[in-house]
Amino acid sequence: MEGECRASQARSWGLPAGGAGGDSPGGDAPLPGSISSSSLLQAEVLDLDEDEDDLEVFSKDASLMDMNSFSPLMPTSPLSMINQVKFEDEPDLKDLFITVDEPESHVTTIETFITYRIITKTSRGEFDSSEFEVRRRYQDFLWLKEKLEEAHPTLIIPEFSSHKKQGPGLLSRMGQSVRAVALSMRGVKSRPEEFMEMNNFIEIFSQKINLIDKISQRIYKEEREYLDEMKEYGPIHILWSASEEDLADTLKSVASCIDKCCKATEKRMSGFSEALLPVVHEYALYSEMLMAVMKRRDQIQAELDSKVEALTSKKADTDLLTEEIGKLEDKVECANNALKADWERWKQNMQNDIKSAFTNMAEENILYYEQCLATWESFLTSQTDLHLEEASEDKL
């Protein structure tokens, strides 16, 4: 039991004490050299063509169609498919680096799917080599996440979401609803106060971060429309200058200013899409995952509560129940300890990430407005000087 508890308390993105075990679905072998730490693997959004119905997407993001994720209208960072995890908070784990990148589409007579390159670099002695490189598809990442959640149900493991055009069928949705009702009816009689506070925080955080996510995406969409419209004004002023000889220089100067503002806007939007949108959307997905973690913790405690109730009413073999209760008490303690330790780490990282994202975005906005202001002030100064020169010439 001690070994299980130590494994359950493992930190660093759900890194298990040993391998997840089992065979990977889809016929592929487990990830060599990285299976024990691949809960660290993350990937970002992959924009797909609308006609690619059957493509599987390993993604933390789906589509902006429902205003809950990204779309082709919202470009992501050039590094968005590359996530390299460095254990800066744990010096003894700094020798393990995992990168997920280079999505590649595969078309066969039976199916179309995407694989991702996974590179593991390490100096740990238990590995046969210092570097491994494999390609894995979506099911492998999903299988690994499920294995990690089974082994460590209350560790906060990065969420993966599969984007498919059609949602779950009617029977599937009914099954999910029935299970949800059953769990709510079962309930937890005495959730510890610290987990009550944690659950309240998650609910409030989920509401706020999802609202910020939607607003950010709407702002980006409106900014994109504004930029597209502004790009038309430059050529219009150039054409206009051809028919207005007296105003030609002025109109060309206006066109030049508009062009500079367009470039500044594009740069600002690039920073917006690379620095802020992915962070906000990632934590919106995290809020869903945190709710699932809390639910799994409550399920463990609910199972213990039901056994204790059965023992109190002597509805079953008391010796067997006593043994089961002892095991469940250990399981609940391990689950609670793992969640508390991982919660503090996640909360600190979340605060740092969001603060950094918004601070960088604010600095980008200030720089943008300063550049645009300087551009138009320079134009106005030049026009004022020109008029003064013309007035002086007229006097002479």
NUMI-275155 format. One line per 5 residues: their letters; for each residue x, y, z of C-alpha. Coordinates in nm, 2 decimals. Example, Ala and Ser with C-alpha at 12.3 -4.5 7.8 and 13.67 -1.06 7.14 Angstrom:
2
as = 1.23/-0.45/0.78 | 1.37/-0.11/0.71
END
This chain:
396
megec = 0.00/0.00/0.00 | 0.29/0.23/0.07 | 0.42/0.19/-0.28 | 0.08/0.27/-0.42 | 0.05/0.58/-0.20
rasqa = 0.39/0.70/-0.31 | 0.30/0.65/-0.67 | -0.03/0.83/-0.62 | 0.16/1.12/-0.47 | 0.40/1.15/-0.76
rswgl = 0.40/1.50/-0.90 | 0.52/1.67/-1.21 | 0.22/1.65/-1.44 | 0.11/1.30/-1.32 | 0.45/1.14/-1.37
pagga = 0.40/0.78/-1.24 | 0.65/0.60/-1.03 | 0.67/0.33/-1.30 | 0.53/0.27/-1.65 | 0.16/0.28/-1.72
ggdsp = 0.18/-0.08/-1.84 | -0.05/-0.25/-2.09 | -0.05/-0.25/-2.47 | -0.13/0.05/-2.67 | -0.45/0.04/-2.87
ggdap = -0.44/0.04/-3.25 | -0.16/-0.21/-3.27 | 0.12/0.03/-3.19 | 0.38/-0.05/-2.93 | 0.40/0.16/-2.61
lpgsi = 0.62/0.47/-2.65 | 0.98/0.35/-2.60 | 1.18/0.54/-2.34 | 0.90/0.78/-2.26 | 0.60/0.58/-2.15
ssssl = 0.65/0.65/-1.78 | 0.65/1.02/-1.83 | 0.43/1.08/-2.13 | 0.16/1.24/-1.92 | 0.38/1.54/-1.98
lqaev = 0.31/1.53/-2.35 | 0.10/1.81/-2.47 | 0.00/1.94/-2.81 | -0.18/2.24/-2.93 | -0.44/2.31/-3.19
ldlde = -0.42/2.17/-3.54 | -0.63/2.36/-3.80 | -0.79/2.11/-4.03 | -0.96/2.14/-4.36 | -1.34/2.12/-4.34
deddl = -1.35/1.83/-4.58 | -1.12/1.61/-4.37 | -1.41/1.44/-4.18 | -1.22/1.14/-4.05 | -0.90/1.30/-3.93
evfsk = -0.82/1.23/-3.57 | -0.69/1.53/-3.38 | -0.47/1.52/-3.07 | -0.55/1.86/-2.94 | -0.63/2.07/-2.63
daslm = -0.84/2.28/-2.87 | -1.13/2.21/-3.09 | -1.30/2.46/-3.32 | -1.40/2.82/-3.28 | -1.73/2.73/-3.45
dmnsf = -1.90/2.71/-3.11 | -1.70/3.00/-2.97 | -1.52/2.77/-2.73 | -1.19/2.71/-2.92 | -0.98/2.80/-3.21
splmp = -1.05/2.82/-3.58 | -0.86/2.90/-3.90 | -0.96/3.26/-3.83 | -0.74/3.25/-3.52 | -0.39/3.16/-3.61
tspls = -0.18/3.00/-3.34 | 0.18/3.04/-3.25 | 0.44/2.88/-3.49 | 0.54/2.68/-3.19 | 0.19/2.58/-3.10
minqv = 0.25/2.22/-3.20 | 0.57/2.21/-2.99 | 0.56/2.17/-2.62 | 0.88/2.11/-2.44 | 0.84/2.04/-2.07
kfede = 1.12/2.14/-1.83 | 1.11/2.07/-1.46 | 1.23/2.40/-1.34 | 1.08/2.35/-1.00 | 1.24/2.01/-0.95
pdlkd = 1.61/2.02/-1.00 | 1.65/1.64/-0.99 | 1.41/1.60/-1.28 | 1.57/1.86/-1.51 | 1.73/1.58/-1.71
lfitv = 1.41/1.48/-1.88 | 1.27/1.67/-2.18 | 0.99/1.56/-2.40 | 0.88/1.74/-2.72 | 0.57/1.68/-2.93
depes = 0.57/1.83/-3.28 | 0.55/1.78/-3.65 | 0.19/1.66/-3.71 | 0.18/1.44/-4.02 | -0.13/1.32/-4.21
hvtti = -0.15/0.96/-4.32 | -0.40/0.84/-4.59 | -0.47/0.47/-4.64 | -0.74/0.28/-4.82 | -0.92/0.23/-4.49
etfit = -0.86/0.55/-4.29 | -0.70/0.89/-4.27 | -0.52/0.98/-3.95 | -0.25/1.21/-3.80 | 0.06/1.11/-3.62
yriit = 0.29/1.33/-3.41 | 0.66/1.31/-3.36 | 0.77/1.25/-3.00 | 1.13/1.32/-2.89 | 1.25/1.22/-2.55
ktsrg = 1.59/1.34/-2.43 | 1.73/1.23/-2.10 | 2.05/1.17/-1.91 | 1.89/0.92/-1.67 | 2.08/0.60/-1.63
efdss = 1.77/0.37/-1.65 | 1.72/0.45/-2.01 | 1.90/0.25/-2.28 | 1.97/0.57/-2.48 | 1.99/0.94/-2.42
efevr = 1.74/1.02/-2.70 | 1.43/0.84/-2.84 | 1.22/0.94/-3.14 | 0.89/0.78/-3.23 | 0.56/0.88/-3.40
rryqd = 0.23/0.81/-3.23 | -0.13/0.88/-3.32 | -0.42/1.02/-3.12 | -0.54/0.69/-2.97 | -0.20/0.63/-2.81
flwlk = -0.21/0.96/-2.63 | -0.57/0.90/-2.52 | -0.49/0.55/-2.41 | -0.19/0.68/-2.20 | -0.41/0.95/-2.04
eklee = -0.67/0.69/-1.95 | -0.40/0.46/-1.79 | -0.26/0.75/-1.59 | -0.60/0.85/-1.47 | -0.67/0.50/-1.36
ahptl = -0.34/0.47/-1.17 | -0.35/0.83/-1.03 | -0.72/0.95/-1.03 | -0.65/1.27/-0.84 | -0.34/1.40/-1.01
iipef = -0.39/1.69/-1.25 | -0.30/1.56/-1.59 | -0.31/1.79/-1.90 | -0.63/1.74/-2.09 | -0.66/1.61/-2.44
sshkk = -0.98/1.67/-2.64 | -1.08/1.50/-2.96 | -1.24/1.73/-3.22 | -1.49/1.55/-3.44 | -1.75/1.71/-3.66
qgpgl = -2.04/1.51/-3.51 | -2.09/1.49/-3.13 | -2.18/1.18/-2.94 | -2.50/1.00/-3.05 | -2.83/1.01/-2.86
lsrmg = -2.77/0.68/-2.67 | -2.42/0.79/-2.57 | -2.56/1.12/-2.44 | -2.84/0.94/-2.25 | -2.58/0.71/-2.10
qsvra = -2.37/1.00/-1.98 | -2.68/1.17/-1.83 | -2.78/0.86/-1.65 | -2.43/0.81/-1.50 | -2.42/1.18/-1.40
valsm = -2.76/1.15/-1.22 | -2.65/0.83/-1.05 | -2.33/0.99/-0.92 | -2.52/1.30/-0.80 | -2.77/1.08/-0.61
rgvks = -2.49/0.88/-0.46 | -2.31/1.19/-0.34 | -2.05/1.25/-0.07 | -2.18/1.29/0.28 | -1.89/1.46/0.44
rpeef = -1.65/1.62/0.20 | -1.36/1.78/0.39 | -1.37/2.16/0.42 | -1.05/2.21/0.22 | -1.20/2.02/-0.07
memnn = -1.52/2.21/-0.05 | -1.32/2.53/-0.09 | -1.13/2.37/-0.37 | -1.45/2.28/-0.55 | -1.59/2.63/-0.50
fieif = -1.28/2.78/-0.65 | -1.30/2.55/-0.95 | -1.66/2.64/-1.02 | -1.59/3.01/-1.00 | -1.27/2.98/-1.20
sqkin = -1.45/2.78/-1.46 | -1.71/3.04/-1.51 | -1.47/3.33/-1.53 | -1.20/3.16/-1.75 | -1.47/3.04/-2.00
lidki = -1.61/3.39/-2.02 | -1.26/3.54/-2.07 | -1.20/3.27/-2.34 | -1.52/3.36/-2.53 | -1.45/3.74/-2.50
sqriy = -1.09/3.70/-2.61 | -1.19/3.50/-2.92 | -1.46/3.76/-3.01 | -1.21/4.04/-2.97 | -0.97/3.86/-3.20
keere = -1.24/3.80/-3.46 | -1.34/4.17/-3.45 | -0.97/4.28/-3.47 | -0.92/4.06/-3.77 | -1.23/4.21/-3.94
yldem = -1.10/4.56/-3.86 | -0.75/4.48/-4.00 | -0.90/4.34/-4.32 | -1.10/4.65/-4.37 | -0.81/4.88/-4.29
keygp = -0.59/4.71/-4.55 | -0.83/4.83/-4.82 | -0.78/5.20/-4.73 | -0.42/5.22/-4.83 | -0.47/5.12/-5.20
ihilw = -0.78/5.34/-5.21 | -0.57/5.65/-5.11 | -0.31/5.56/-5.37 | -0.57/5.54/-5.64 | -0.72/5.87/-5.51
sasee = -0.38/6.04/-5.53 | -0.37/5.97/-5.91 | -0.67/6.19/-5.97 | -0.59/6.47/-5.72 | -0.27/6.63/-5.83
dladt = -0.27/6.90/-5.56 | -0.33/6.64/-5.29 | -0.12/6.35/-5.43 | 0.16/6.38/-5.18 | -0.07/6.41/-4.89
lksva = -0.28/6.11/-4.99 | 0.03/5.90/-5.05 | 0.15/6.00/-4.70 | -0.19/5.89/-4.56 | -0.16/5.56/-4.74
scidk = 0.19/5.51/-4.60 | 0.06/5.58/-4.24 | -0.22/5.33/-4.29 | 0.03/5.07/-4.41 | 0.25/5.12/-4.10
cckat = -0.06/5.09/-3.88 | -0.16/4.77/-4.06 | 0.18/4.62/-3.99 | 0.17/4.72/-3.63 | -0.18/4.57/-3.60
ekrms = -0.07/4.25/-3.75 | 0.22/4.23/-3.51 | -0.01/4.29/-3.22 | -0.26/4.03/-3.33 | 0.02/3.78/-3.38
gfsea = 0.12/3.84/-3.02 | -0.24/3.81/-2.91 | -0.29/3.48/-3.09 | 0.04/3.34/-2.97 | 0.07/3.46/-2.61
llpvv = -0.28/3.51/-2.48 | -0.54/3.30/-2.66 | -0.37/2.96/-2.62 | -0.31/3.02/-2.25 | -0.67/3.13/-2.18
heyal = -0.81/2.84/-2.38 | -0.58/2.59/-2.22 | -0.70/2.69/-1.87 | -1.06/2.68/-1.99 | -1.00/2.32/-2.07
yseml = -0.82/2.27/-1.75 | -1.13/2.38/-1.56 | -1.32/2.09/-1.71 | -1.04/1.85/-1.62 | -1.03/1.98/-1.26
mavmk = -1.40/1.91/-1.22 | -1.34/1.55/-1.34 | -1.05/1.52/-1.09 | -1.28/1.64/-0.81 | -1.55/1.40/-0.92
rrdqi = -1.30/1.10/-0.91 | -1.19/1.20/-0.56 | -1.56/1.22/-0.45 | -1.63/0.88/-0.60 | -1.35/0.72/-0.39
qaeld = -1.48/0.88/-0.08 | -1.84/0.79/-0.16 | -1.73/0.43/-0.20 | -1.57/0.45/0.15 | -1.88/0.61/0.29
skvea = -2.11/0.33/0.15 | -1.89/0.06/0.31 | -1.88/0.23/0.64 | -2.26/0.26/0.63 | -2.30/-0.10/0.54
ltskk = -2.07/-0.20/0.83 | -2.27/0.02/1.07 | -2.60/-0.15/0.96 | -2.42/-0.49/0.95 | -2.56/-0.56/0.60
adtdl = -2.27/-0.78/0.50 | -1.97/-0.98/0.63 | -1.82/-0.75/0.89 | -1.47/-0.89/0.86 | -1.47/-0.85/0.49
lteei = -1.61/-0.50/0.52 | -1.35/-0.40/0.78 | -1.07/-0.51/0.55 | -1.22/-0.33/0.25 | -1.27/-0.01/0.46
gkled = -0.91/-0.02/0.57 | -0.80/-0.03/0.21 | -1.04/0.24/0.10 | -0.92/0.47/0.39 | -0.57/0.43/0.26
kveca = -0.69/0.50/-0.09 | -0.88/0.81/0.01 | -0.58/0.94/0.21 | -0.35/0.89/-0.09 | -0.60/1.05/-0.33
nnalk = -0.64/1.35/-0.10 | -0.27/1.39/-0.05 | -0.19/1.37/-0.42 | -0.47/1.62/-0.51 | -0.36/1.87/-0.24
adwer = 0.01/1.85/-0.35 | -0.08/1.88/-0.72 | -0.34/2.15/-0.66 | -0.09/2.39/-0.51 | 0.15/2.33/-0.80
wkqnm = -0.12/2.38/-1.06 | -0.26/2.68/-0.89 | 0.08/2.86/-0.87 | 0.15/2.77/-1.24 | -0.19/2.89/-1.35
qndik = -0.15/3.23/-1.17 | 0.20/3.28/-1.32 | 0.09/3.18/-1.67 | -0.22/3.40/-1.68 | -0.05/3.69/-1.52
saftn = 0.24/3.67/-1.76 | 0.00/3.63/-2.06 | -0.20/3.94/-1.97 | 0.10/4.15/-1.87 | 0.27/4.07/-2.21
maeen = -0.05/4.15/-2.39 | -0.08/4.48/-2.21 | 0.27/4.57/-2.30 | 0.21/4.48/-2.66 | -0.10/4.70/-2.67
ilyye = 0.09/4.99/-2.52 | 0.36/4.95/-2.78 | 0.11/4.93/-3.06 | -0.07/5.25/-2.96 | 0.26/5.43/-2.92
qclat = 0.37/5.32/-3.27 | 0.04/5.43/-3.43 | 0.03/5.76/-3.24 | 0.39/5.83/-3.35 | 0.30/5.75/-3.71
wesfl = 0.01/5.99/-3.72 | 0.19/6.26/-3.52 | 0.47/6.25/-3.77 | 0.23/6.28/-4.05 | 0.05/6.58/-3.89
tsqtd = 0.39/6.75/-3.82 | 0.50/6.70/-4.18 | 0.17/6.84/-4.30 | 0.19/7.14/-4.07 | 0.55/7.21/-4.18
lhlee = 0.44/7.19/-4.55 | 0.15/7.44/-4.50 | 0.39/7.68/-4.32 | 0.63/7.66/-4.61 | 0.35/7.72/-4.86
asedk = 0.22/8.02/-4.65 | 0.57/8.16/-4.64 | 0.62/8.12/-5.01 | 0.29/8.30/-5.07 | 0.39/8.59/-4.87
l = 0.71/8.62/-5.06
END
